[in-house]
Amino acid sequence: MVERKYRVYRDEATQPLPISVLIQAANRFHCNIYMEVGSKQYNMKNYEECQSGVQGVNKICVLCFDGSDEQEAEGRFLTLFGGQSKAV
């Protein structure tokens, strides 16, 4: 399992990533992808689970990838979060 801790943030010029983009990206991979925010864990392949936890500003989150293509999935999510996150 690969785990990476990030602070997800945005400023006035940056719009948050739509949940649909994150879910579509997660569904391209066979591995399990979770985002942990505080004590809650969200399955990135399930809209209802991640709807409230992903859109916030200035949150510390842990991205978890578990499965055969976890490295590729991690790379894709890092690209998606690009200017909206930094390693903690």
N, C-alpha and C positions, 0 to 999 in steps of 0.2 A: 504494500500500500504506500502511496505517495501522499504526503501531507505538506501543504505550504500555507504559511500564515501571512495574511495581507491586511493592510488598512485600505478599505475601499472608500473613496472620497470623490467629491466633485465640487467644482466651483460654479459661479453663475454662468459661465460660458459653456459648461459641459452638461449635456443631458444624460440622465441615467440610461443604462442599457435596457432595452425592452426585455421583459421576461421571456417573451416568445423567442428572441434571438438566443438567449441562454439555453432554453429548453431544446431548440432545434440543434444547437451545437452539441449538447449533451447526448441527444438521441442518435448522433452520428457514430457514437462509440459504443462498444460492447461492455466496457467497464462501468462500475457503479461510480457515480459522481455525486458528492454531497458537499454542501456548504454549511459550516457550523458558525453560527453567530451567537455569542454568549453561550447559554446552555441549550440552545435549540439547534436541531440539525434538519436541513432541508434537502430533499432528494431533488436534484437539478433536472430530473426527467419528469417531474410531476408539477403541473401548474399550481394546483391548490396548495401544495406544501411550500413552495418557494415564493409565492406571491408576496407575502408580507415581509419576508426576511431579506430580500435581495435589494429592494429599492432604496434603502436608507442611505443617509450621508454619514461619512466619517465613522464607519463601523469597522471593528477588527473582525475578520472572518478567517476561517481555516477552510481551504479547499482540499477535499479528500478524493483521491482517485484510487480505485481498487479493481484491478482486472488486467486482462491480457494487453490492452492497448492504453494503459494508464499514462505512459509517457507522452504519447501523441495527444491524448485528451488534455493533459496538463499544458502542453504547448499551445493548444488552441485556446484554452481559457485565458492564458496569460496574454495572448494576442488580443482577445476580446476586451479584457480589462485594461490593456495598454496604458493609456494616460490616466486611468481612474484608480490605479492601485500602486502600492509600493510594498516591498517586502518589509516585514517587521522583525 
